Each structure stands twice: as C-alpha cells, then as structure tokens.
Amino acid sequence: MISAGKLKKLKTIDFESSDEKTLVDIKDVDISASLDKMVRIQKFLNDIKNPYLFKVGDTVVRVKYNKDNTSIQEAFAKFVSDKAEQIS
C-alpha cells in the first residue's frame, strides 16, 4: 500500500531529471476489471510505481490530477481553446 506521504513525494519528482529507464510503461500494467475497486486502485499504484510519471511506449507522460472533476475531454478542449486564443 502506498501512503499519502509517498504519493505526495512522487508528485514532486522533476520531469526533466527523471531517468526514463526507471519508469514503468503503462502498457505493461494489467488490472482485472473483476477485482474490487479499491483492490484495482492499489494494484495500479503498486504496478505503475508513480501514477504521476510513467511511460506509454517511448513517450514519458507527466500527469496532474484534477480536484474539480473536469473530464479529460473538457480539459483538453479548454487547453486547445486557450492555445488558439494565444495564437490569434
């Protein structure tokens, strides 16, 4: 089980100075949907090692989780809209 303190520390790991070779590829994480929700969450945290910084293939991904329940689609739409406004 990963403690709240460890999660807080993982969240602050610097993207630029992280060693890509030590990051887990999320494609290698397999969680059964038949498991209880809390068991799935714990398995994911244990398997991914750092839910804020991991790989998808050769791409390093840094994740920031949102407290206001905005979906990824809504966040991406806002990001694109903001960038379009900056360009024009």
C-alpha positions in Angstrom: 0.0 0.0 0.0 1.3 3.4 -1.0 1.0 6.0 1.8 -0.3 9.5 1.2 3.1 10.9 2.1 4.8 8.7 -0.6 2.2 9.8 -3.1 2.9 13.5 -2.2 6.7 12.8 -2.7 6.1 11.1 -6.1 4.0 14.0 -7.2 7.0 16.4 -6.8 9.6 14.3 -8.8 11.1 16.5 -11.5 10.1 15.5 -15.0 13.3 16.7 -16.6 15.7 15.0 -14.2 13.8 11.6 -14.1 15.6 8.6 -15.5 13.4 7.3 -18.4 14.7 3.8 -18.0 13.3 3.5 -14.5 9.8 4.5 -15.5 7.1 1.8 -15.9 5.4 1.5 -19.2 1.6 1.7 -18.6 1.1 -0.8 -21.4 2.7 -3.4 -19.1 0.2 -2.8 -16.3 -2.7 -5.2 -16.4 -5.6 -4.8 -14.0 -8.5 -7.1 -14.0 -11.9 -5.4 -14.1 -13.3 -8.3 -12.0 -11.3 -7.0 -8.9 -12.9 -4.8 -6.3 -12.4 -1.1 -7.0 -10.1 -0.5 -4.1 -8.0 -3.6 -5.0 -7.7 -2.3 -8.6 -6.5 1.1 -7.3 -3.9 -0.4 -5.0 -2.7 -2.8 -7.8 -2.4 0.0 -10.2 -0.4 2.1 -7.7 1.8 -0.8 -6.9 2.4 -1.8 -10.5 2.8 1.7 -12.0 5.2 2.8 -9.2 4.5 6.5 -9.8 1.0 7.5 -11.0 2.3 11.0 -11.8 5.2 10.0 -14.1 5.3 6.9 -16.3 5.8 5.9 -20.0 3.5 5.0 -22.8 5.8 3.2 -25.2 8.7 5.6 -25.8 6.9 8.6 -24.5 7.3 9.9 -21.0 4.0 11.1 -19.5 3.6 13.5 -16.6 0.1 13.5 -15.1 -1.6 16.1 -13.0 -4.9 15.0 -11.4 -7.7 17.5 -11.2 -9.7 18.0 -8.0 -12.8 19.7 -9.6 -13.9 16.5 -11.6 -13.2 18.0 -15.0 -13.1 15.2 -17.6 -10.0 14.7 -19.8 -12.1 15.7 -22.8 -13.2 19.0 -21.1 -9.6 19.8 -20.0 -8.2 19.1 -23.5 -10.9 21.2 -25.2 -10.0 24.1 -22.8 -6.3 23.6 -23.5 -6.8 23.7 -27.3 -9.1 26.8 -26.9 -6.6 28.6 -24.8 -3.8 27.8 -27.2 -5.9 29.0 -30.2 -6.5 32.3 -28.3 -2.8 32.7 -27.7 -2.0 32.2 -31.4 -4.6 34.7 -32.7 
